[in-house]
Amino acid sequence: MEFWIFASIAAALFQTVRFMLQKVLSMDVLSTAGSTFARFAYAAPAAFLVTVVYLWGIDTPVPALGGWFWFYAWLGGISQILATVCVVALFRQRNFAVGITFKKTEVIQTAIVGVALFGADVSLAGWGAILIGLVGVLLLSRTPGLDQGLWSSLTSRATGLGLTSGFFFAFSGTSYRAASLQIDSDDALLRAAVTLTCVTASQFIGMALWLRWREPGQVTAVWRARKVAVWVGLTSMAGSMGWFTAFTLQTAAYVQAVGQIELIFSLMASVLFFREKITARELIGIGFLALSILTFILVI
């Protein structure tokens, strides 16, 4: 197995575990925002340590970071916070597998936003993949056990949270890439590590201030839940490094294609860990979206 494949699979696995832990925290211990904060609170120190060790190892000073770097980094950081809040909130509405599947629509939504705002070109096969994805969204939008019409399903809180999370994740990914390209270095790992450190540190400070203002007690609760919350941060850090490593070794399309194994991991977690029931309709919807995302990735 080539190393980039191993890195992609490992990243998907770490990401699944991280979302599993956040679901547990949001259901029993922390608020939605508190569970989101746990990721950045414990990932920031780990990212800082890894970056310092790497810079020391290659004997390179911290690169200069200009205004545009911070603009894109903060834009991506805010988008990622909003996306994570939506996913964690969605876990309260639907099962784990459906939540992760909605999140994966980020790939398709990136293309749609590109066409709408920037006039990007999408092939006929690409539009076919988007249409398949729409079928998947229609199937997943209906909440099991509720007698909903089509419009009610599409405008439900769960569907809105799912699609919004995908949009913000797509936006954050684009912003992070733009930020990393502002760093004057040919070392892709250095750019990734520095960007990750600056972003997570900013997210930690920003969310800590927000929680102290809007949800007093949640910062303390995150500390009290550290036996679980620390693993949210560490798995987040490991997943991010896995993705960055894979992207430096192989084209993004192939990495994202292998990364769809996260859907299988999420199904296993939903059934085996959370003991959630997945309906036939949801399973078919997940299948349609998985096919859509894979097809789209392979034709772009």
C-alpha positions, 0 to 999 in steps of 0.5 A: 500500500502506498503511503498516501493511501495509508495516510488518507485512511488513517486521517478518515479514521481519526476524523471519525473517532473525533466526531464520535467523541464530540457526539458523546460530549454533546449528548451527555456532558457539554453544550454544542458550542462546548463540544466544539471548543473541546476540539480546538482547546486540546488540538492547539497545544498539540499543533504548537508542539509539533510545529516547534519540533519540526521547525527545530528539526529542519533548523528553520525560523518561523516564516513571516506571516503577512496580512493576507495570511491572517485574513484567510486563516481567520476566515477559514477558522471561523468557517470551520467553527460554524461547520463543526457546530452544525455537525455536532448539533445535527448529531442531536437530530439524526444518527451519526452516519447521516450526520457524517454523510451530510458533512461530506456534501462539502465536495459537491457544494464547493463545485456548486458555489464555484459555478454560482460565484466564480463561473467555474466550468463543470463537465456534463459528468460532473452535473450528473454526479451532482444530480445523483447527490441531490437524490441522496439528499432528498432521501436523507432529508426525511426524518424517520418516524415523522410524516413529512412532505417533500418541502418540509423534509428539505426545510427541516432543521436537520437538513439545514444543519447538514447542508450548512455544515458541508458548505462551511467545511468547503469554505474553510478548506479553500481558505486554509489552502489560500492561507498556506500559499501565502507562506514563502516556503517550498516545504509543504509540511512547514506551510501546513504545520504553521497554518494549522498552529495559527488557526487552532490557536486563534480558534481556541482564543476566540471560542474561549472568549465567546463561551465566557461571554455567552455560556459561562461555565462551559470552559470549566466544563471542558476542562472537567471533561478532559479525560475524553475531551483531550482525545478530541483534540489529539484525534483532530490533530492526527487527522489534520496531519494525515490529510495534509501529508496525503495532499503533499504526496498525491493529487487532491482528487485521489486523496478525497476519493480514498477519504470516502471510506469515512462513510463506512467508518461512520456506519460502523460507529453508528451501528456498533458503538451508538447502537443506532438504527439505520433505516433502508431509506437512509442507507440508500440515501447514503449510498447515492451520496457516496456514489455522487461524491466519488463520481464527482471527484473522479471526473473533475 
